Amino acid sequence: MIVGKAVERAKVWLAVKVGWRLNGKMSEAIRGFQATEADGVWHLHRALRRLDDPRERAILFTHGLEEEAHAEEFAHAYVHYGETVLVPPNFERSDLYGADEPAWKTFAFVNVGEDDATERFRLLRDTLDDGFLKESIRRVVADEEGHVDLTYDMLVRMGATEPEIRSELRKVRVRRLWQAWLRIGRRAIDQLATLMLSVAYFVAGVLLARTARERLAQRYVEYDNNRIKKLVA
């Protein structure tokens, strides 16, 4: 656990102090934060449809409003750092669990997500220099810390037992790790494809440039004025 936190802290430090100094990387990260919060709102709305208890629905609705506020917070941060109005990424969403699964499992998934997000935002808050983004993240962390307890309480309120909760939280973490691994694989494949295309264009450019130089070195260019007539005939 201690090693894992140290590794995560090092990753955040490198991202902020090194990666974000590259052109566009900081804005790209903020756009990702906004997309994550907006995605959470969508899943909370889907979960709301499966609740019947008025108190539980009110709690979840308030939770969703705070997540929506977080998405807006990051949208403002994106514009603050000189970008145009944020255009949210377009991707397909699907329910975390099927209709035949207990509704409380959705909150197990959300609980793990809130816990991970809270820890990551704490590290970002402590690593960032003073500024607009740091203040935005500070406000988000204050809410997210409460969301971790709130989603766990919802699991209990909806009848999940402690053994069921522990088992589902472990499954969720494995599922999220697998999804993260798939994302890394897709990025690696995209980068490899880009590299191969670059090499192909470079080689083709060298060959075409050589041919062009040879043609330009010729004093006369031969051209058959009757070629079109021959093709038509």
N, C-alpha and C positions, 0 to 999 in steps of 0.2 A: 504493500500500500504506500509506504513512504517513498520507495523507489519510483513507483508510478506517478506520484505527485511531483517528485523532482523532475522527472522526464517531461511531464506536462508543463511545468513551470519553465523549463528550458525551451520547449517548443514555442510557448507564448512569447518569451523574451526574444528569441530569434526572429519570430514573425514580425514583432513590433519594431525592433531595433534594426533589423536587416531587411526582411522581406517587404515591409511596408514603405521603405524608402525608395523602392523601385516605382517607376511611373505607373500610376493607376492601381497599385496593389492595395493601398489603404481603402480607396473607394470601393474596390471589388469586395473587400472584407466586410465593409459596412453594408453593402448591398446584400451580402450573404446573411448577415445578422437580421436584416429586415425581412428577408424571405423566410428565415426560420421562424420568426415570431408570427408572421402572417400565416404560415403553414399550421402553426399551433392553434391559431384562431379557428381555422377551417375544421380541424379535428375536434375542437371543443364544441363547435356548433353541431357537428355530426353526433357527438356524444349526448348533447342536450336533448336531441330528439328521442333518445331512448330512456329518459328519466321521467318518472311520473310524480315523484314527491316534490311539492312546490318549494320546499326549503332547499332541497338539493339543486333544483333548477335555478333558484335565485343565486346560490353560491357559485354555480358554474357560470352563470351569465356574467356575474361580477368579475370572475376570473378571466373570461373572454374579453371583457372591456379593457382590463389591464394589459392583456397581451396585445390587443389592438393598439393601445397607447404606446407600447414598446415599439411596435412596427412603425408608428408615426414618428417616434423619437429618432429612430435610425434613418428614416426618410429625411428628416430635417438635418441630421448630421451629414448625410450624403450631399445635400445641397450646400450646406455651410462650407464644405471644403472645396468649393469651386466647380462642382459638377452641375449638369443640368438637372431638371426634375427627374427623380428616380423612376425608371421604368422597371416594374417588378419582373423577375424572370418568369417565363411561361413554361409550366410543366404540368403533367397530369398527376392528379392526386387520387388515392384510393383509400378506402377505410382500413384502419389498422387491423380490425378483426371482422369476421363475418357475422351476419345476423344470428347465427346459431351459437356464437360464443357469448359468455356472460358479459354484460355491459361494463362491469367493474374492471375487466382486463384492459380496457382503453385507458383507464386512469393509472394502471400500473405502468403502461408505456409512457404516459405523460409524466408520471412521477420521476422516472429515470431520466427523461429528457430535461425536466426542470432541474434536477440535481446536477446533472452534467453541465448544463448551461450556467447555473449559479456559480459553480466552481471555476469554470472558464472565464466568466465575466469578472469574478473577483481577481483572478490573476491579471486580466487585462487592465482592470482598474488600478491595480498596484504597480503595473509596469508602465502605463502611459504617462506622458508628461501632462501637466495641467493644460486643460483646454476644453473645447466644446464636447468632444467625444468622451473624454474621461467623465465629465459631469453627466452626460447621457447614460453612460454605463453605470455610474454610481446610483442613479435613480432606478435603473432597471434591476440592479442587484437587490436593492431594498425591497422590491416587489417579489422577485423570484425566490428569495429566502422564505417568504411566507407561502409561496405556491408549493414548495416541496412538502411542507407540513399539511397544507390544505388538500393536496391530491392524495396523500397517504390517509388522511382522515376520511376522505370520500370512499376509499377502498373499504375501510372498516364499516362506515355507515351503510354501504351497499351489501354487507353481509359476507365479505371475504374473510376467511379465517387467516390467522398468522402464518400457518404452514403454506396455505395457498398463495398468500402474498409473497412470501420469501421465494417460493418456487417460481412464480411468474416473473418476479423482478430479475431472477437469474436468467430466465429465458429471454427476457427483453434485452438484457445486456449482451447476451450472445448474439441475438438478432441484430442489434445495433452495430456490434463489432463486424459482423458479416457484411452489413450494408456499407460500412465505412471501407472495408477491404475491397468491395466491388467498385466503389467510387475511385479508390486509388488505382485499381486496375484499369478502369476506363480512362482516367487521366493519362496513365502511362502509355496506353495504346494510342491515344490522340497525339501525344507528344512524339511517339515513334513514327506515326504516320506523317506528321508535319516534317520531321527530320528527313524521312525518305523522299518526300516530295521536294524538299529544298535541295537535296543532293541531285535528284533527277533533273530539276530545273537548272542547276548549276552546270551539270554535264552537258545538257542540251544547249545551254547558252554558249558554252565554250565551243562546241562543234559548229553551231550555227554562225558564231562570230568568225571562226576560221574560214568557213565557206564564203561568208559575206566579204571578208577581206580579199580572198582570191578573186571573186567576181569584180570587186572594185578595182583591183590591180590590172585587170584587162583593159586595153585601150579602147576596144570596140565591143559592143554588145550585139550579138547576133539575134535578129528577130524576124520571123517570117510574117510579112504583112498579109499574106494570103491564107494564114492558118484558119481564121474564122470562116472564110469562104469554103475551105476544104471541109470543115466540120459541118457546115450547113448543107453542102452538096450531097 
